[in-house]
Amino acid sequence: RFPVSATTMAFTTRAIPESRVAVIGGSIAGCAAAIALKRAGVQQVDVFERSSANDLADRGLGIGLPSPIFQQLVEQDILDADMRYVETEKRYWYLKNDSVTGKKCYENPMKVQLHNWGLLWNQLRKRVEDSSYHSGVTVDMAQSKIHQGSPASVELFSDQQSLGEYDFCIQAEGALAAGLEENKAKYAGYVLWRGSFPVKDHPQILDLTDMPETFFTSVYENGHSIFYLMPTVSLERDGEYLLNYAIYTRTPPALEGKYL
């Protein structure tokens, strides 16, 4: 399907300003790579993303960033200083019991910024030139060009049409992407359900807890869950929250061999 390794480099003496680099995958990692390459002086950087722009812009799962990391990204002009996020001060640990919220058993300081994936992507995407970002393009084959026994360039293809030749190719589509068969994710012994929903649909959440300043962890037999608030992607709903949740649990042994 994609007969090259995850990262393919042509052994060339071409100077960085004259280099041509392709990034396969235009989400957070791909955009970050493109920004870094252009700032390093690479002349041509092309990002190929199989999804449409709207598919990525509307994603809204949570990502936590320590405050010092956020400040570094702001100083490097990777993120805007005024971008929206929720900052927590503490983490509560709960055990399951018969009450609505469970039994609080522990509390510890936890200063972290909780971001919306879509907002982070938007911040990075706007720093990649439109002429360099190609959405709706699936790279399905790469072919190394050999010169004097060593790869001299890499040609990328989409649906048998050439996308061009590059000195360096970065695979940033994730562990299940084409071309990474040897590195496919393996079942780790548990499953994860994750998602988010508007808090305004369930306002009692804010009455039951110390949100938004708190990160919650609920522990139960064979698993645990985490819950926290994050901002919405839409500026029209600025000030509203989404509840991000992630539920981890072991699967019954009888199902592991059948489905996993």
Stockholm file with secondary structure:
# STOCKHOLM 1.0

chainA/1-260         RFPVSATTMAFTTRAIPESRVAVIGGSIAGCAAAIALKRAGVQQVDVFERSSANDLADRGLGIGLPSPIFQQLVEQDILDADMRYVETEKRYWYLKNDSVTGKKCYENPMKVQLHNWGLLWNQLRKRVEDSSYHSGVTVDMAQSKIHQGSPASVELFSDQQSLGEYDFCIQAEGALAAGLEENKAKYAGYVLWRGSFPVKDHPQILDLTDMPETFFTSVYENGHSIFYLMPTVSLERDGEYLLNYAIYTRTPPALEGKYL
#=GR chainA/1-260 SS CCCSCSEEECCCCCCGGGCEEEEECCSHHHHHHHHHHHHTTCSEEEEEESSCHHHHHTCCCEEEEEHHHHHHHHHTTSSCTTCCCEEEEEEEEEECCSSSSCEEEEEEEEEEEEEEHHHHHHHHHTTSCGGGEEETCCCCEEEEEEETTEEEEEEEEETTEEEEEESEEEECSCTTSTTCGGGCCCCCSCEEEEEEEEGGGSTHHHHHSCTTSEEEEEEETTEEEEEEEEECSCGGGTTCEEEEEEEEECCCHHHHHHHC
#=GC SS_cons         CCCSCSEEECCCCCCGGGCEEEEECCSHHHHHHHHHHHHTTCSEEEEEESSCHHHHHTCCCEEEEEHHHHHHHHHTTSSCTTCCCEEEEEEEEEECCSSSSCEEEEEEEEEEEEEEHHHHHHHHHTTSCGGGEEETCCCCEEEEEEETTEEEEEEEEETTEEEEEESEEEECSCTTSTTCGGGCCCCCSCEEEEEEEEGGGSTHHHHHSCTTSEEEEEEETTEEEEEEEEECSCGGGTTCEEEEEEEEECCCHHHHHHHC
//
